[in-house]
């Protein structure tokens, strides 16, 4: 028997006050819809259907073929959204779990647990509930004298007495697939809102089918995100869970309240992470590294025994025993070789460096292939942009580049060559040569007095 998932992600999310569709809004630099889809992919679910509507192209680009799509062109409520998935599930037997696209903390364990509960109990409909101390905004679970679920009432439709109920509807339902659309077709439009509420299927199914509730004790897992404040709460929960997992796996995190690690980051044991550090995207940090303080790493691979301090590393790779920072910036596919030193205020963009290369301070290395044991002097620049196109610089092994040198691309610097300080190099330098590309110095004796104004003592 197959398991299916319907993810409701068609809403605008007007309270987010963003141009993005609600479910595309990032949490820890990752769109919230990706958290949900990733956890469904890891679960017992076989097929995923995502119901999209408002600015659907954003979500389609993010998910890029990982799900099937149903389209809700007009947002007429959750019941109507589920109905849009009917053509994709018609005639398929099994179990369908319905999830909200703005629930980024839900995980694979919860998904598997509630599906297993539904199937073991032979339920026709299972509603996942939770208890909140402050349930404002959530639909309340109404139970009868036998403690069975009777119906769900939206917060705005509750009486004062019903608003005191702490058990809430999470928006997660597990339904026998053969019954789902028959029940959805019987939902009537809510006169106050002009929408079709999926919550109504409880009352529709309770008399003829087995309807049950699964009370989830880990209530933060089903927290919905509706505005920028609840985004911050979701980030806090995610951050704490992720940091705890890494620390239990042997990662030393100093002052973890200030450290943010993304959901997909891999960190090996023996790594030290200092305060005010952000590691996000698909980053990998290997054994023996020390990261931070005040460092941001995104979608990068940091190999063994690397130090990165007070620096930015985006979409780059740093190999073993290299030192990055303070105040360095690696980006756009920079690949730093073993035992490199990339120091103060050095930017490396779309470039590779060989073993033992050093750029200690105040350098720009862009669109460059650099060999081994190269030294970039202070103020060295590979001038890669002519105002129209980018060009590459090729630097061989064992090259010394003097301070304040401009290498005007396209240009090639041969092995074991020497570039004199202050040179602007526009031609290729042969192997073993010394290049001096600057004007000859002229000293004019006793001339400086003509350029210095006399001191005005009256001021």
SVG drawing of the C-alpha trace seen along z (x, -y; Angstrom):
<svg xmlns="http://www.w3.org/2000/svg" viewBox="-23 -86 92 88">
<polyline fill="none" stroke="black" stroke-width="0.4" points="0.0,0.0 1.4,-3.4 1.6,-6.5 1.0,-9.9 1.5,-13.5 -0.3,-16.6 1.5,-19.8 -0.7,-22.9 1.5,-25.8 -0.7,-28.0 -1.2,-30.9 0.1,-34.5 1.1,-35.0 0.0,-38.6 1.1,-39.0 4.7,-38.2 4.7,-41.5 7.0,-40.1 6.9,-39.7 7.7,-36.0 5.0,-33.4 4.8,-32.5 6.2,-29.0 9.3,-30.3 10.3,-32.6 13.8,-31.6 14.5,-30.3 18.2,-30.0 18.8,-30.9 16.6,-28.0 13.1,-28.3 10.6,-26.8 9.0,-24.6 12.3,-22.8 12.3,-21.7 9.0,-20.0 9.7,-18.4 13.1,-17.0 11.5,-15.4 8.7,-13.9 11.3,-12.5 13.1,-10.8 9.8,-9.3 7.6,-6.4 5.8,-8.6 6.1,-7.4 4.7,-10.4 4.5,-14.1 2.0,-16.5 2.5,-20.2 -0.6,-22.5 0.7,-25.8 -1.0,-29.0 0.3,-32.5 3.6,-33.1 3.9,-29.3 7.0,-29.8 9.1,-30.5 8.1,-27.2 8.5,-25.2 12.0,-26.6 12.9,-25.7 11.5,-22.2 12.7,-21.6 10.9,-18.3 11.0,-16.7 7.2,-16.8 4.1,-16.8 2.1,-19.9 -1.6,-20.7 -2.7,-24.3 -5.1,-26.4 -5.5,-29.5 -8.0,-31.1 -7.4,-30.7 -10.8,-29.3 -9.6,-27.6 -7.9,-24.4 -10.7,-22.1 -10.6,-23.6 -6.8,-23.3 -7.0,-19.5 -9.6,-19.0 -7.1,-20.4 -5.0,-17.3 -7.8,-14.9 -6.7,-14.4 -3.2,-13.3 -4.5,-10.8 -7.7,-9.6 -7.9,-5.7 -4.8,-5.3 -5.2,-3.3 -3.3,-3.9 -2.9,-6.6 -2.6,-10.3 -1.1,-12.7 -2.0,-16.3 0.5,-18.9 0.7,-22.7 3.6,-24.3 4.2,-26.8 5.2,-24.2 9.0,-24.0 9.7,-22.2 7.8,-19.0 10.2,-16.2 10.5,-12.7 10.0,-11.0 6.6,-12.7 5.4,-12.0 6.3,-8.3 4.8,-8.1 1.4,-9.5 1.1,-7.5 2.0,-4.3 -0.6,-5.2 -3.3,-5.8 -2.6,-2.4 -2.1,-0.4 -5.4,-1.7 -7.1,-1.1 -8.5,-4.6 -10.2,-6.2 -9.3,-9.7 -6.7,-10.7 -6.4,-14.4 -3.0,-15.3 -3.6,-17.6 -1.4,-19.3 -1.8,-21.3 -0.7,-25.0 -0.7,-27.2 -1.6,-30.1 -3.8,-28.5 -4.9,-31.9 -5.4,-31.6 -5.7,-27.8 -8.8,-25.8 -10.0,-24.0 -10.6,-20.2 -14.1,-19.5 -14.5,-16.1 -17.6,-14.3 -18.4,-12.7 -16.5,-9.6 -13.4,-11.7 -13.7,-11.1 -13.1,-13.9 -16.4,-15.5 -15.4,-18.5 -12.9,-21.3 -14.0,-24.9 -11.9,-27.7 -10.7,-30.2 -12.8,-33.1 -15.9,-30.9 -15.3,-29.7 -17.4,-30.7 -15.7,-32.1 -15.8,-28.7 -14.4,-27.0 -11.5,-29.5 -10.3,-28.1 -9.7,-24.7 -5.9,-24.1 -6.0,-21.2 -5.7,-22.6 -5.8,-21.4 -2.3,-21.3 -3.6,-21.1 -2.2,-17.6 -4.6,-14.9 -4.1,-11.3 -6.9,-9.9 -7.7,-6.7 -7.1,-7.7 -10.3,-6.1 -12.4,-8.2 -10.6,-11.6 -12.1,-13.2 -15.6,-11.9 -15.5,-13.7 -13.9,-16.8 -16.6,-17.1 -19.2,-17.3 -17.6,-20.4 -19.8,-23.4 -18.6,-27.0 -18.2,-28.9 -20.5,-31.8 -18.4,-34.2 -15.2,-33.6 -16.4,-32.4 -14.0,-29.4 -14.1,-25.6 -12.6,-24.5 -10.8,-21.1 -11.6,-20.9 -15.2,-20.1 -14.3,-16.6 -14.3,-15.5 -18.0,-16.1 -18.6,-14.7 -16.8,-11.4 -17.4,-10.8 -20.8,-9.0 -19.9,-6.5 -16.1,-6.1 -13.5,-5.6 -12.2,-9.1 -9.5,-9.5 -7.0,-12.1 -3.3,-11.7 -2.1,-14.0 1.4,-15.1 3.3,-16.0 6.2,-17.7 4.0,-20.7 6.8,-23.0 7.1,-20.6 3.7,-21.6 4.1,-25.4 2.8,-27.3 4.6,-30.3 2.4,-33.3 4.5,-36.4 8.0,-37.6 7.8,-37.2 6.8,-33.5 9.7,-33.1 12.0,-34.1 10.4,-31.6 10.8,-28.8 14.5,-29.8 15.1,-29.7 13.7,-26.1 15.6,-25.0 18.8,-26.5 18.6,-24.9 17.8,-21.5 20.5,-21.6 23.2,-22.9 22.3,-20.3 22.6,-17.5 26.1,-18.7 27.3,-19.1 26.2,-15.6 28.1,-14.4 31.4,-15.9 31.4,-19.5 32.4,-22.1 30.2,-25.2 31.2,-28.2 28.2,-30.2 25.7,-28.3 23.0,-31.0 25.1,-33.1 25.8,-30.3 23.5,-29.5 23.9,-26.3 21.7,-25.4 19.5,-22.2 21.7,-20.6 25.1,-21.4 27.5,-18.5 30.1,-19.0 32.5,-16.3 33.6,-15.7 36.5,-17.6 35.5,-20.9 35.5,-24.1 32.9,-26.8 33.4,-30.2 30.7,-32.8 28.8,-34.8 29.2,-32.3 26.8,-31.3 27.2,-28.1 24.4,-27.5 23.4,-25.9 25.1,-22.6 28.3,-23.3 30.6,-20.6 33.2,-21.3 35.7,-18.5 37.7,-17.3 40.1,-19.6 38.7,-22.9 38.3,-26.1 35.6,-28.3 34.9,-31.9 34.4,-34.1 32.3,-36.4 32.4,-34.2 29.8,-33.3 30.1,-30.2 27.5,-29.3 27.4,-26.2 31.1,-25.6 33.4,-22.7 36.1,-23.3 38.6,-20.5 40.6,-19.2 42.5,-21.4 41.5,-24.7 41.1,-28.0 38.5,-30.5 38.3,-33.7 36.3,-36.9 35.7,-36.0 33.0,-35.3 33.2,-32.1 30.5,-31.6 30.2,-28.7 33.9,-27.9 36.3,-25.1 39.2,-25.4 41.7,-22.5 43.6,-21.1 45.7,-23.2 44.9,-26.5 44.3,-29.7 41.6,-32.1 41.3,-35.6 40.8,-37.7 38.5,-39.7 39.0,-37.6 36.2,-37.0 36.0,-33.9 33.2,-33.6 31.8,-32.3 33.7,-29.1 37.0,-30.0 39.2,-26.9 42.0,-27.4 44.7,-24.8 46.4,-23.1 48.5,-25.1 47.5,-28.4 47.3,-31.7 44.6,-34.0 44.9,-36.9 43.6,-40.4 41.3,-42.0 42.0,-39.5 39.2,-38.7 39.3,-35.5 36.7,-35.1 36.3,-32.3 39.9,-31.4 42.1,-28.4 45.3,-28.4 47.9,-25.7 49.6,-24.2 51.5,-26.7 50.3,-29.9 50.0,-33.1 48.2,-36.3 48.7,-37.8 46.9,-41.1 45.1,-43.6 44.8,-41.6 42.2,-40.8 42.5,-37.5 39.7,-37.2 39.3,-34.8 42.8,-33.4 44.5,-30.0 47.4,-30.1 50.1,-27.5 52.0,-26.3 54.2,-28.4 53.1,-31.8 53.4,-34.9 51.0,-37.8 52.5,-41.0 50.3,-43.6 48.1,-45.4 48.4,-42.9 45.5,-42.8 44.5,-40.5 42.7,-43.0 40.1,-40.7 37.5,-43.1 38.0,-45.4 34.6,-47.1 33.0,-44.6 34.2,-41.1 36.0,-39.1 39.4,-37.7 41.6,-35.1 45.1,-35.4 47.4,-32.3 50.1,-32.2 52.7,-29.4 54.5,-27.8 57.1,-29.5 56.1,-33.0 56.8,-36.1 54.4,-39.0 55.6,-42.3 53.5,-44.8 51.1,-47.0 51.3,-44.9 48.5,-45.0 48.3,-41.9 46.1,-43.0 44.2,-40.0 44.4,-38.1 48.0,-37.5 50.2,-34.5 53.0,-34.5 55.6,-31.7 57.1,-29.5 59.7,-30.9 59.3,-34.4 59.5,-37.6 57.3,-40.7 58.8,-43.8 56.8,-45.9 54.6,-48.6 54.5,-47.0 51.5,-47.0 52.0,-43.9 50.2,-43.8 52.4,-41.2 53.1,-37.5 56.1,-36.9 58.4,-34.0 59.5,-31.3 62.3,-32.5 62.1,-36.1 61.9,-39.2 59.3,-41.7 59.6,-45.4 56.8,-47.5 56.9,-51.0 58.3,-54.4 61.8,-55.2 62.1,-57.3 63.3,-60.9 64.6,-62.9 64.6,-66.7 67.0,-68.2 65.7,-70.9 62.3,-70.9 60.0,-70.0 59.9,-73.5 57.9,-74.6 55.2,-72.1 54.8,-72.8 52.8,-75.8 54.4,-77.8 52.8,-77.3 50.3,-80.0 51.0,-80.7 48.1,-83.2 45.5,-80.5"/>
</svg>
